[in-house]
Amino acid sequence: MAVVDRLRTERTTFSVEFFPPRDDAEERVLWRAVRELEPLDPAFVSVTYGAGGSSRDRTIRTTGRIAQETTLTPMAHLTAVDHSVAELRNVIGWYAASGVQNVLAVRGDPPGDPNGEWVRHPEGLEYAEELVRLIRELGDFCVGVAAFPHGHPRSADLDVDADHLARKIRAGAGFAIAQLFLEPEYFLRLRDRLAARGCDVPLLPGVMPITTPRVLAKFGELAGVPVPSAIADQLLPLADDPAGFRQAGVDVVTRLCERLIAEGVPALHFYTLNRSKATRQVVAALGL
Ligand SMILES: Cc1cc2nc3c(=O)[nH]c(=O)nc-3n(C[C@H](O)[C@H](O)[C@H](O)COP(=O)(O)OP(=O)(O)OC[C@H]3O[C@@H](n4cnc5c(N)ncnc54)[C@H](O)[C@@H]3O)c2cc1C
């Protein structure tokens, strides 16, 4: 089923994101999380796309297995990193052949150094917008794109960034998923900027339960902005109290989600880090 159809509900729903497992042990951990989340009926489950060949094969295999062996709606991520257009066509063909109809089209970052200079493959693509077009051309795919509440680090300013997001939507994306943030205003202003550009596709906030100091640090890395001081001041004193930190971190994220639900978001997209417990806790607290 297409993600956009799964998002057409009266009430806020949720979706989850995994990364491809690196070995058999990680694969078992991932599949435990998949099976624990399945009865909660998430709108869709996505699997990210890595930089290396074997990790890419595992994204294809994992999304295919989710399509064939579960009741869940899978979405595969795809990037333009180190791929010619011919290779991209091939991967998209594999997705279609394994029953994956939903693709998140992201450009990706230079391998090894996300902040390094982006150099496109000589026979590849420059921007995610072109990837959206390619995927749409190749079949009946539902395509999503990435959005950045704090602006993409390479964008000159928030308005230029929103212009580029609007271009991806006009190229055929049916929805967008936002990078992590902790202050809802940034997400809501991005939604306003999109609406001002005539784009009314679903915009999903990215949410990550903050369960450990390591996850908090990862949060800052992914969001591209420092953790707000009010939240750092609340959590960091609990760094040596794992249970207290976890509870406080889950509470912070639950309050953020409550605000987003009150603002009418169609779904909350959880970065699970391949574990289900914290996501299930937040989803239960929200009554989703
Ligand atoms: C929800 C989500 C999921 C992600 N999943 C993955 C994943 O699975 N694998 C992975 O490697 N990375 C992933 N990423 C990270 C992503 O690949 C990087 O953030 C990357 O730097 C930007 O990707 P993009 O699709 O936004 O690129 P683009 O939309 O191509 O934008 C890249 C930069 O170019 C600018 N730009 C865009 N179009 C134009 C244009 N026409 N002219 C001039 N400038 C333009 C943008 O403003 C931005 O600064 C994900 C990010 C998010 C938010």
The ligand as an ORCA input file, in Angstrom:
! r2SCAN-3c Opt
* xyz 0 1
  C      14.206     11.635      7.012
  C      15.621     11.517      6.504
  C      16.081     10.280      6.053
  C      17.395     10.144      5.579
  N      17.809      8.912      5.147
  C      19.079      8.755      4.702
  C      19.539      7.481      4.242
  O      18.812      6.494      4.248
  N      20.812      7.390      3.810
  C      21.655      8.464      3.774
  O      22.811      8.314      3.357
  N      21.253      9.692      4.182
  C      19.987      9.866      4.653
  N      19.561     11.100      5.067
  C      20.509     12.218      5.065
  C      20.516     12.971      3.717
  O      21.003     12.141      2.702
  C      21.431     14.188      3.874
  O      20.882     15.080      4.818
  C      21.781     14.915      2.581
  O      22.805     15.886      2.886
  C      20.650     15.727      1.985
  O      19.784     14.951      1.333
  P      18.522     15.610      0.549
  O      17.770     14.489     -0.005
  O      17.835     16.586      1.400
  O      19.310     16.378     -0.640
  P      18.850     17.526     -1.619
  O      17.408     17.787     -1.542
  O      19.441     17.199     -2.943
  O      19.585     18.797     -0.995
  C      20.995     18.836     -0.818
  C      21.417     20.304     -0.717
  O      21.277     20.912     -1.993
  C      20.304     21.956     -1.946
  N      19.502     21.816     -3.154
  C      18.501     20.935     -3.387
  N      18.021     21.091     -4.637
  C      18.734     22.092     -5.194
  C      18.713     22.707     -6.477
  N      17.851     22.321     -7.407
  N      19.618     23.707     -6.710
  C      20.513     24.097     -5.791
  N      20.572     23.544     -4.548
  C      19.680     22.541     -4.270
  C      19.497     21.715     -0.697
  O      18.903     22.902     -0.178
  C      20.549     21.149      0.235
  O      21.351     22.169      0.780
  C      18.258     11.268      5.545
  C      17.789     12.510      6.014
  C      16.486     12.641      6.482
  C      16.000     13.970      6.978
*
